[in-house]
Amino acid sequence: QVQLVESGGGLVQPGGSLRLSCAASGRTFSSYVIGWLRQAPGKEREFVAGISGDGGSTRYADSVKGRFTISRDNAKNTGYLQMNSLKPEDTAVYYCAASSTLSRRSITWTSGYNYWGQGTQVTVSS
């Protein structure tokens, strides 16, 4: 089992940047696919980015490609989401999630994430 705690959210102006962190407990962090998902008010939770256990495979939603970068440091049991060129439509609660069952080919499957953090608010506004 793994526990996840996100940090790094906040208020940023359009065009700005934020870096989210996801600190994980447990000794087998590298065996989990890590994902970042978000939920805006009145909308369903959506996949944003995911990374395989060894960091060798990444996937992104089309809406964030070229602007967001997912990474992980298995030695520190921490995942990251670097968000650049932020837009107002990126405003949402961002969740870090982990999966013990997803593979490199199914990183985008939202339903496959079985461990979740509490979420961190990201607001993009002038």
Sequence and secondary structure as in RCSB ss.txt:
>XXXX:A:sequence
QVQLVESGGGLVQPGGSLRLSCAASGRTFSSYVIGWLRQAPGKEREFVAGISGDGGSTRYADSVKGRFTISRDNA
KNTGYLQMNSLKPEDTAVYYCAASSTLSRRSITWTSGYNYWGQGTQVTVSS
>XXXX:A:secstr
   EEEE  EEE TT  EEEEEEE SS GGGSEEEEEEE TTS  EEEEEE TTS  EEE TTTTTTEEEEEEGG
GTEEEEEE S  GGG EEEEEEEESS  GGGTT GGG  EE   EEEEE  
